[in-house]
Each structure stands twice: as structure tokens, then as C-alpha cells.
Amino acid sequence: MNIDFPPPSKGTYNNAGSSRKLCNYMEHEDLERMEQGIFTEGFFNLTDDNIYKSQVIKDIDTNIGQLLKTDAKFYAIHVSPSEKELKAMGNTEQEQAEAMKRYIREVVIPEYAKNFNKELSAEDIKFYGKIHFDRNGSDNELNMHCHLIVSRKDQANKKKLSPLTNHKNTKKGAIKGGFDRKNLFQQVEQGFDKLFSYNRPLSESFEYYNTMKNGSITDQLAMQERQISDERKMNECSHVSIYADRQVGLSENKQESSLSTNNDSRQNSNTTDLGLSSVLGLLTPDTNKEEEQIPMKKKIKKKPKKGFKR
């Protein structure tokens, strides 16, 4: 899972003024998809879908109490799953889009709020999201990702919240709290794995990438050893699973063969019984038929002998 905070600039990500330019960019993909007859996803927040862009701009641009003209008014966040992660989120674009909104609402924003260490919840964060389905310059088959625009101020328009601060849970001085981006990346990654039952290899984890990029040589070698060990365990588990599947298949085949043999035996037994019955039927005299074939002897009446009458 790749999450990044684009730095403020003079272009699209200029966050010292109105959010209109960024909102226009977040909506640029919709026209192309509508011309192709493909569904689009509107802006969403913690509770609602299909929010109008004009409402987003108004809410972000008016939630700027006590901010100076040159202060940041909002921040942008990109949430980009890998192809493997997207497949775990659903089989179609609609399923993946719904899963992405669920992930933002149930994992990303709650962890974002918690990470300021100011006793904030997801309900305290004013944000809007927009899902994109294509990514320029990418050769991947699946490219869905999400753009978030988050207000610098909380929902109550009282607390200043900056995810780009270098302070981390400070308790003294003018700035209390802070923001630990490393901790956020780890927490939202773990939240993703739990939410979608994703079995993440070590080589795909933030811990691995961060160590291989920023760790010492010793840390990198130790991480590589962990990776080799984990891959060996996964291969062993895979072999065990394949063996178990084969055993189940052999058992099922034996059962089918046994059933087939029993059925054949029953059929042969029935055939034999029928054959014996036929033979016995031929050998056994049918008394009724014989009685019909042998004619009954007629009784002959004796004529009286002629003689002299007395």
C-alpha cells in the first residue's frame, strides 16, 4: 500500500488559497469515463457519497478560521493499492471502489486522526475523497487509487492539524502533539491486512521498504535474512497444502472407485439373480399350463344290455 503526501506547489497542489484547482483535477477523469459509458464515483466523506464538487470547495475554503493568508488551508493525500491488494479488494471496479471507500472510512481516516495525539476521532476530520481508476504512465492492469483533500482545521474549525509537521507527539513547547508518518503507514497497512484478510509477504511491507531504503547495512542484511526465512516458510506451507490437497483428491478418488465397484457388484448380482430366475423358470414345470394342455377324459355312460323281459 503506497500512501504519500504531495508537497505543496504553485500548481495543482497549491494549498495556500482555494481548493478549487485541486478539486477540478480530482474530477478530471469523470468526463472521459462518462463519454465511454463507464460509471464514475463522486466525491465522498466519512458518511456520504456522491457529494457535489461545489459543496467540497465551499466546505474546505470556509474552514480556515485563524489561518493566515500564506498558511496551508488543506493537504492532499494519495492512497494507492498494489495490483495484488486491489485483487483482494474485489473482482470488479465497483467492488474495488466500494472497498476503497470502506478502507478510507474505517482505517485511513481513524488512524490519521489518532496519529495527531490530540484525542481526535475520525468524526473530527473534515475530508473528501475521490476515486480514480486510471494512472498516467502505468503499465499495470489495475490502477485504481484514491485522492483525499483534508482540511487544515478540524470539523469544529478550532484545531490546526498538519500531517507534514516534523513534530512527533511532543508534550512541551508551542506545538503539542505532532504527526508520525512512519507510524501512520504501518498502522494503515496492518488495518488493510485485517480488513481484507490479506496475507502480506514481508517483501511487500512498509517495514521492508523503509529498511531497505533508509536502514543501515546491518539492518538491510538482517531484513534480507528475514525475507529468505519467510519465503522458505511460505514455500513449506505451500508444499504441505499441495500434499494435503493431493491426499484429499486420492481419498475422494478411492471413495468414488469403491462406490463404483459396489454399484457394479450390485448390478452383477441383480443380473445373476435375474438369470437364475429365468433358468429356474424354464426348468420348473408350470402346473397350470400342463393342466390346460392335458384334455380331461370324458366319462362314458354304459348302455343297458338287451335281454329277455321276465
Summary of the structure (lengths in Angstrom):
residues: 310
radius of gyration: 41.6
end to end distance: 144.1
largest distance: 171.1
contacts: 767
relative contact order: 0.09
helix: 51%
strand: 10%
